């Protein structure tokens, strides 16, 4: 049996502001932006450059409960882990684009990592594995 996680749904306030951040600021690619008029929604999918696996489904919050969860889907824990092949390139690019880092870069046994916030306050690890773990970029 083979399975994979195709998308992770991320609650957002507004499709266009989310696209601007993920595509314009972080450099993700817009995989799909299709209207769903029967639902009053859009199907918006973004993915990091070079990614052929899991992507983010940007899901506009509907209703007070979902709106209250925007930016806090994990209760303040790091939510998503963005693996890179060049930590310092991406760290400097994100900082110069105004991305807020809430934990400075550090060397860990598994690689280099820093924590940043997206436009809603969700926490992300930016990380580059050092080869000590089997799930690094390019690993089989």
PyMOL commands that set and color helices and strands:
alter all, ss='L'
color gray80, all
select helices_A, chain A and resi 15-25+64-69+87-96
alter helices_A, ss='H'
color red, helices_A
select strands_A, chain A and resi 7-12+29-36+41-47+55-60+78-83+101-108+111-117+123-129
alter strands_A, ss='S'
color yellow, strands_A
deselect
rebuild
show_as cartoon
